[in-house]
Amino acid sequence: LRKEVGAAVADDAVLLSALRRAERDRREGQLDEERYLTICDGVREALDGLDAPGPEVPTPVSALLLPAFAEADRVACEVIARHLESAGISVTIGPNATTTSDAVPVAVQAGASVVCVVALPPFAGLRVRYGLRRAHSQVAGVRLLGVVLDPAADRPRVESSLRQAGAAATCFSLAELLSAVLPREAPVEVPSRLDGADA
């Protein structure tokens, strides 16, 4: 599947989809905490078993990824980090965006040029908005991205809400995030969907 549609689209359709379902089922009371954490660990193991998405190309970009709230958000950051690092971007995964931390100012002082607040549904837009507001209040001059990994999100409404919270851009998929973070001259394969590929 990764060769047919590209690593970003495949990992979104398989790994991030598993995390979305686990987070949703946990919130709806259909999945207990132990099983939820087992699924998160399973996605980590699957990620470790995959080849890196591509050759590393050095870039001047450095990113801080902040999981918005849940363990699944943190695992999603790990998936994102794998793709960004394979594109030559230095990545740090910080603490949850909802916690009190000096991770954002410290990362910016260390050279982070972009800060991404990452969340899976449900409540992804609200959680990212809160994390962006916290990050925006801590530093100025860094590019903030809202990452709402929800293909069913009301895009115009979420984009408007996150722009008001300080987001320079809002991304709804791994491929969109890669396009938003990578320098413009770096080519990124960004198919929009799985068109006829077997999962």
Residue pairs with C-beta under 8 A, 6 or more apart in sequence:
1 10
1 13
1 14
1 197
1 198
1 199
2 10
2 11
2 50
2 53
4 10
4 197
5 13
5 191
5 194
5 195
5 197
6 175
6 189
6 190
6 191
7 50
7 53
7 54
7 83
8 53
8 83
8 173
8 174
8 175
8 178
8 188
8 189
8 190
9 173
9 174
9 175
9 191
9 193
9 194
11 47
11 50
11 53
11 79
11 83
11 174
12 149
12 173
12 174
12 175
13 194
13 199
14 46
14 199
15 43
15 46
15 47
15 79
16 76
16 79
16 120
16 149
16 174
18 39
18 42
18 43
19 39
19 40
19 43
19 72
19 75
19 76
19 120
19 149
20 72
20 120
20 121
20 149
20 150
22 31
22 36
22 39
22 40
22 72
23 36
23 70
23 72
23 73
23 120
23 121
23 122
24 121
24 122
25 31
25 36
26 32
26 33
26 36
26 70
27 122
27 123
31 39
36 71
36 72
37 71
40 71
40 72
40 74
40 75
43 75
43 79
44 75
44 78
47 78
47 79
47 82
50 82
52 82
52 85
52 86
53 82
53 83
53 86
53 87
54 86
54 87
55 86
56 85
56 86
56 87
56 88
57 87
57 88
57 186
58 88
59 87
59 88
59 89
59 182
59 183
59 186
60 113
60 183
61 88
61 89
61 90
61 113
61 114
61 181
61 182
61 183
62 89
62 90
62 91
62 92
62 107
62 110
62 111
62 112
62 113
62 114
63 84
63 89
63 90
63 91
63 92
63 112
63 113
63 114
63 115
63 116
63 181
64 91
64 92
64 93
64 94
64 103
64 104
64 107
64 108
64 112
64 114
64 115
64 116
65 77
65 80
65 81
65 91
65 92
65 93
65 94
65 116
65 118
66 77
66 93
66 94
66 95
66 96
66 97
66 103
66 104
66 115
66 116
66 117
66 118
66 131
66 135
67 73
67 74
67 76
67 77
67 93
67 96
67 97
67 118
67 119
68 96
68 97
68 98
68 117
68 118
68 119
68 124
68 127
68 128
68 130
68 131
69 96
69 97
69 98
69 119
69 123
69 127
70 119
70 120
72 120
73 96
73 118
73 119
73 120
73 127
74 93
74 96
76 118
76 119
76 120
76 149
77 93
77 118
78 93
79 174
80 91
80 116
80 118
80 147
80 174
80 177
81 91
81 93
83 174
83 178
84 91
84 178
84 181
85 91
87 178
87 182
87 186
87 188
89 181
89 182
90 111
92 107
92 112
94 101
94 103
94 104
94 107
95 101
95 103
97 117
97 127
97 128
97 130
97 131
97 132
97 134
97 135
98 127
98 130
98 131
98 134
102 138
104 115
104 134
104 135
104 138
104 139
104 142
105 138
105 139
107 115
108 115
108 139
108 141
108 142
112 142
113 142
113 143
114 142
114 143
114 144
114 145
114 181
115 135
115 139
115 142
115 143
115 144
115 145
116 144
116 145
116 146
116 147
116 171
116 177
116 181
117 127
117 128
117 131
117 132
117 135
117 144
117 145
117 146
117 147
118 128
118 147
118 149
119 125
119 127
119 128
119 131
119 147
119 148
119 149
120 149
120 150
121 148
121 149
121 150
121 152
121 153
124 148
124 149
124 150
124 153
125 148
125 150
125 153
125 157
125 158
125 161
125 162
128 146
128 147
128 148
128 162
128 165
128 167
129 146
129 161
129 162
129 165
130 165
132 144
132 146
132 162
132 165
132 166
132 167
133 165
133 166
135 142
135 144
135 166
136 144
136 165
136 166
143 168
144 166
144 167
144 168
145 167
145 168
145 169
145 170
145 171
145 177
145 180
145 181
146 158
146 162
146 165
146 167
146 169
146 170
146 171
147 170
147 171
147 177
148 158
148 162
148 170
148 171
148 172
149 172
149 173
149 174
150 172
151 172
151 173
153 172
155 170
155 172
158 170
158 172
159 167
159 170
162 170
163 170
169 180
171 177
171 180
175 188
175 189
175 190
175 191
175 192
176 190
178 188
178 190
179 188
179 190
182 188
